[in-house]
Amino acid sequence: MGSFDSLRYRNFRLLWVGAFLSNIGTWMQSIALAWFVFLLTRSAFWVSFVTFVNFVPTVLSPIGGVFTDRLDRKRILFVTQTFMMADAAVLATLAWLHHATLFAVLALTFGQGLAFAFNGPTWQAFVPSLVPSEAMVNAIALNSTQFSLARVIGPAIAGAIIAASSNGAALVFTVNAVSFLTVIAALGLMRTPTFQPGERRRVREQLRSGLAYTWRNRRIRAMIEGIAVVSFFSAPATALLPLFAADVYGRGADSYGSLAAALGLGSVAGALVLGRLGNRIGKRVIATAMVSVGAVLLVFGSTDAYPIGLVMMFLFGAAYLLVVSGTNSDIQLAVDDQMRGRVISIWVVAFGVAYPAGALLAGLLASAWGPQATAVVGAVACLAWGLGMFRWTPGPSARPALETGS
């Protein structure tokens, strides 16, 4: 299978282009928001706290997963994308009028995170329905590719705008609000089957059944545990990048930007590799990627040579992407479609909560041990878990059939 095969299918192609353009806006805003809050407060605490506020609602993703399994997924995405567009538009308006208080920024950032708690599981469950089952892993990989490309492009554009204009942050917020129209338009142009509502039970009952289903399936449970462990213990690689650039390599902001760009480009490379693997993704590939994350992070934490650090960031981005999208793909191949939203929502929580928690702990440890020792500790944990996965993770369950996409 070619790396770009899923783009042959009209519905997926529409969503991919719309998401790519929208995610450029999202990454632009993430950079501008940190700068805007810093100018507003001159406080490193509030800069980090606004990121925390954005992640907090992720714990509600399992509730979003319940609605993903009981409502029309395309309609949910319409609602969440429209809400996030309105939220970004309000932030842009307040910034242009110079009325954006810290409380308003935090409230609007929390609103974005709350919308994502419903959007995230629905998006992950919606993608497989847009392509035939044999192209599903390729579609998931290409979805990660556009996200990683946007992660490289968005910050670069935002940085240039902020540097060129005194109202740069407001302009970036405006661009982000407009970018949501690309996804909304893509959803409107799609031709999808009429939604057939499934069994309706109380939210609590459906949530409980989703948790029980996930716990009973050892393969799915192992993948969720794996993404949680790797996201938590590899957090120093990204959370401490500014410290590596300044304190370890003795360089400035341009080197920090180069390290971040290398990580993003590595993620793109990893996604393209996964796309070529297709449905051949399995335990050995994912375990190898986990071991690679640990090995690369071990080298990264053991050297003070900037060129080596740059190469390690590229390799880390590739290996980490294979873990993230690989565990997602393996779950998507194993789960029953009527449980897809609830199970994927648990993966979203494991991924979305483990990283900020790991980043917070990495910051605390780095202040006592330094960034290199902190990275090495995380590397050893990733290595150990990846090696254990080779031995203890069960083989794949029978893979359910998916409806053919178009």
N, C-alpha and C positions, 0 to 999 in steps of 0.2 A: 504493500500500500504506500502511495506517495504521501509526503508530509501535508499536502494541501487538498487531498481528495474530497474532504467534506464540503469544501467551498463549491462543489458542483451542484449541491442541493440548494434550491432557491431560498427556502425559508431560513436555513442556517446561514447562507451568504448574507441575507438581509440583516439578520441579528448580529452577525460578526462585524459587519461594517458599522452598523449603528452603535454597537457596544465599544468598538475601537475608538470612534470619534468621541463618544461620551466619556470614556475612561481617560482620554487625554485631558478633558476638562476636569475630571475628578482629581487626577494627579496634580494638575495645575493648582487647584484649590487647596490641596493638602500642603503644598509648599507655601502658597500665599497666606494661608490661614495661620501657620506657625509664625511667619514674619509679622503678620498683622497683630496677633496677640502679643508678640514681643514688644512691638512699638506701643501697644496700648498699655502694657503693664510693666515693661522692662524687667520681667520676672521669668527666670528659667522654669520655676515651678508651674506657673500658669500655662506656659508653652507645652509642658509635658502633660499637664492635667487636661487640656483640651483634647489631646489624643486619647487619654483614658476615658473621658466622657463619651467619645465617639465609639469606643469599644464596649462600654458597659452594657448597652441594650442587646448585645450579641447573645447574652444568656437567655433571651426570650425567643431565640430561633426555633426551639422545639415547638412552641405554640404556632409560629409561622409555618413549621412543617406540617402541622395538623391541617391548617387551612390549605396548604399546598395539595394535600391529598383529597380534600373534599370540595374544592372550588375549581373553577376554570383557571388554569395557570397563566394563560395569556392575559386574562382580565386582571389577575392579581398584579402582574408586572405593569400593566397600564396604570393601575392605581398607585403603586409604589414609586414608579418613575415620575409620574405627575406630581406626587407629593414632594419628592426630592427636588424636582425642578422648582416648585413653588418656594420651598425652603431656601434653596440657593438664591432665588430671585429676591426674597426678603432680605437676606444677608447682603446682597449686592446693593440694594436700595439704601439700606441703613449705612453702608460704607460710603456710598456716594454722598449721602446727606450729612456724613460725620456724626451720626447718632448711634453708632454701633457700640454699645456698652459691653463690658465683659460678660455681664449676666445674659444679655441678648445673644452674644456669640456662643456661649456655652449652651443655652437653651436650643438654639438652632442646630448646633452640632449634635446635641443629644437627639434632636428630631431626625437628623440624617441617619444616625445609628439605629434608631427605632425602626425607620423605614427599611433599613438593610436587614434587620432581624426577620422581616417577612419577605423581602426581595431575594436575599441570598439563597435560602433553601429552594424557593420557587424557580429561580434562575438555573440552579444546578440540576433540578429535576426536569426542567423544560427542555434543556439542550438535547438530551438523548432522544426526545420525541421528534426532532427535526431531521433526523438522518436514519438510514437503515441500521439495524443492530450491528452489522459488521463494521460500520463506520463510526460507532459511538465513541470509542477511545480516541480516534483521530479528531472527532469534533471537540471532545473535552480538552485535548492537547492544543488545538487551534484556539479554543476559548482562552486558554492560559497564555498562548502566544500573543494575542491582541492585548491582553492585560499587561504582559511584561513589556511589550513595545511601547504601550502608552506610559508605562512607568519610566521609561527612558526619555521619551519625547516631551511629556507633560511638564516635568520639573524644569527642563531646559527652556521651554517657551515661557513658563511662569517667571523664571529667574530673569530673563531678558526684559519682560514687561515691567517687572517690579523695579529693575535697575533704571529703566528708561522714563518712568513716570512717577510723579509724587502720588498719584491715585492708582498706582499699579495693582494693588490688592483688590480694589473695587472693580477694576477692569477685568481681572482674572475671575472674580466671583460672577461677574456678568457673563463671561464666556462659558463658564461652567453651567450656569442656568440654561443658557441657549443650547448647550451640547446635549442636554437630555432630550431635546426634540428629535435627535437622530434615532434614538432607541424607540421613542413613541411612534415615530413615522414608520420604522421598520416593523413594529408590531402590527400597525394598521394595515400594512401592505401584505402581511402574511396570509396565506390560505391554509387554514388548519381545520381539522374535522370538528363538527359540532360537539361541544362538551357534553358528556354523559355523566350526570352526578352519581357518585357511588353511595355506599352506605353512610347514613348520617347518624352519628352517635354523639354523646356529650364530649366536649373538648377534652375533659379530664380522662375519659375512658379511652379516647383515641391516642392521647399522649401516653397513657400507661401501656397501651398495646404496642406502640412504637418502641418504647424503651424495652419492653419485654422481648420483642422480636429481635432487636439489636443485641441484647444480652445473650439470647439463646444461640445466635449464629456466631460461632467462635471465629470464623474467618473475618466477618465484618467487624466484630469486636476488636480483633487484633489490629486491623487497619486503623480503626479510630484511636486505639491506644498508641499505635506507632506515630501517627501524625501529631498527637498531643505531646509525646515525649520529645520528638525531634524539634517541634516548634518551640518547646519550652527551653531545651538545653542548647539549641543552636542560636537562640536569640542574641547572644553577645556579638555574633558576626555582623549583625546589622545595627543593633541598638548602640554598640560602642564604636561604630565607624569613625565618628568625629574624634574620639579619643585616640584611636589608632593613627589617624591622619596627623593629629597635632603632637601627641605625647610619644608615640612609638616611632613614627617616621619623621617627626620634626618638620612637618610641612603645613601648608595652609588650606584654605577653603577649596581651592582648585583641585587639590589632591583628594579631598573628601568627595568632591563631585565626581572625580574619575573613578574612585572606588565604587561609588553607588552606581555609576553607569556600567562598570564592568559586571557588577552583580546583575543588573537588569539585562544586559546582553547575554550573560550566561543563562539566565532564565529562558530567554528566547531560544537559545540553542538546545536547552533541555526539553523544551516543549516540542521542538521540531523532531528530536530523537524519539520522544514518546509518540508523536504522530505517525512516524514510520513503523514503530512497533505494533501499533493498532491493538487488536484484541489478544496479542501475544503477551501483553503485560501480565505479570503474575508475581508470586511471592519472591522468587529469586531476583527478579529485576528490582523490585521495591527494596528488598533487604540489601542488595548490592548498593543501591542509591543511598540507603541509610548509613551503611558503612563508609561510603565515599564522603558523605557529609561530615562524619566524624574525622576521617583521615585528613580531609582538606582543612577542616577547622583546627586540627592539631598542628599542621604545618603553619597555618596562618597565625596561630598564637605563639609559635615558637621562633619566629624570625622577626627581625626589625628591618629587613630589606624591603623597601617600597615596591620594586618591580615584582618580587616574589609575591608580596601581598596582593598586588593587582591581579596576577594570574590566579591566585587562590580564590579571590572574590569571583572571578569569572567561573571557575570550576565549582565553587560553592553554589552560585546561582543555578547552574545546570543541575547539579545533584539534588539540591533542595526542591527545585521545580519537579523533578522526577518523583520525589517522595510525595509532594503535595498532590499533584495531578494523578500520580500512580495509585495512591490509596483511594482517591476519589473514583478513579476509573474502575478499580477492582471492586469497590462497593457497588457502583452502578451496574456492573456486569452480574453481580450476585443477588441483588435485591429484587423482590417482587414489586411490580410497578405500583400497586395500590399502597405500598408502604414506602415508596421512594422518598417522598417529601420529608416524612418524619425521620427516617434513617439518615438522610443527607443533612438534615438540620442538626443532628447530634454531631456529625462530622464537622459542621460549621462551627459549633460551639467549641469542640475540642481544638480546632485550628485557631479560631478567633480569640479564645480566652487564654490559651497556653502561651501564645507569643507575648502579649503585653505583660502577663505575669512573669514570664521568663526575662523580659527586658527590664522590668522593675527590679527583680532580684539581681540581674547582671549589673545594674547600676550601683546597687548597694555593695555587692562583692568587689566590683572594680575600684570603689573608693578605698577599700581595705587592702586588696591584693594586687590591684592594677589590672588593666584590660587583658594583658596576655595570659596571666594565670587563670583569669576567669574564663577566657575562651578555651583554654586547655581542659579545664574541668568539664565544660560543656561537651567538648570533643570526645572525651573518654566515655561519657554517658551515652552519646549517640553511637559510638563504636560498639559499646557493649550491647545496646538494644538491637542494633542491626545484626550483629553476630548471633544473638539469641533468636532473632526472627527466623534465621535459616533453619534452626532446629525445632522450634516449638510452634510456629504458626501452621495451622492445618491447611490442607489443600483446598482448592476452590470448591464451592457448593455447585449444584446443578444450576446452570445459568438460565434464567427465565427469558422467554421471548419478548421482544419489544415490538410495538406497532411500527410499521415502516414510515419514515419521514418523507418529506418531499422538498 
